[in-house]
Amino acid sequence: MFTIEHEFDATVITLVDEGDRDMPLQEDVIIEAFEDCVVIRQVDDMTDEPQVITLSMAQLADLAAALDLPEGSYRVEKAAKG
């Protein structure tokens, strides 16, 4: 399950682990998409402290491309304007 909320300066997506009853559930993941970066937050269930990862838009584009590629090393090239 997930929710999407549009706030003043960001789109906020919350991923809720509904998981399998045989596996422990993970904490919710909150993704905040801003104009210049994406912030991913999840509370560490051992310390109850939030863990935060900030991705630049270039890193996010690389991640999106990587999801459909086989093992290896890659560089995403920007298309030439013309």
N, C-alpha and C positions, 0 to 999 in steps of 0.2 A: 504494500500500500504506500502511496505517496500523496503529498499535498503540494499545491502550488499557490503562492500568494504574491501579488504584485504590490510592492511598497513604493514609496516616493523615489528612492534611488537604487533599488535592487529588486530582482525577482528572487524569492526564497522558496526553495524546494526542500521538503522534509521527507526523507526515506524512512519508513517504519518497517522494522524487521518483524514480519509475521511468522516467518520460519516454520520449521518442522518441530512438532512437539518433542521429538527425541533429541533435539539439539538445543543448546542454550541460545537464547535470543541475544542479539547485539543491540547496543544502544542506538537510538535514532541518529541518523546522519542529516545534518542541516547544510545545505548548499546555498550560498548567497552569491548571485551573479550580478556584479556591478559593471559599469561601463569599461573599466580598465583591468579588472581582475575577477577571479572567482575564489571565494573563501569556503573551505570545507571544515565543518566542526563536528566533533563527536566527543561525548563525555567518556573519559576512561573509567570503566566500572570498578577498577581497583583503587583509584585515588579520588574519584568523583571530581576530577579536574578536567576542564575542556582541553582537547587537543585541536590545534588549529593548523591548517595547511592553506597557504595562499598561492594560487597559480596565476601567472600572467596569461594574457590572452594567447600568446604564442605557445606557452606550455599547454594550454587547454586544446589548442588546435593540434599539437603534436599528440596529445593523449587520444583525441578523437580519431586521428589517423591510425594510431597504433592498435586500436581495438580490432581492426580488420586485417592486420598484417602478420605474416609468420615471424618466427624468431630472427633477429638480426639487428643491424644498426642502420638507422635511416636519418635523413635530413629532409624536411619539407621545404621545397623551394616555392617562393611566391611567383605567381604568374606575372609575366612582363606586361606592362601597360602599353597599349598600342593602338 
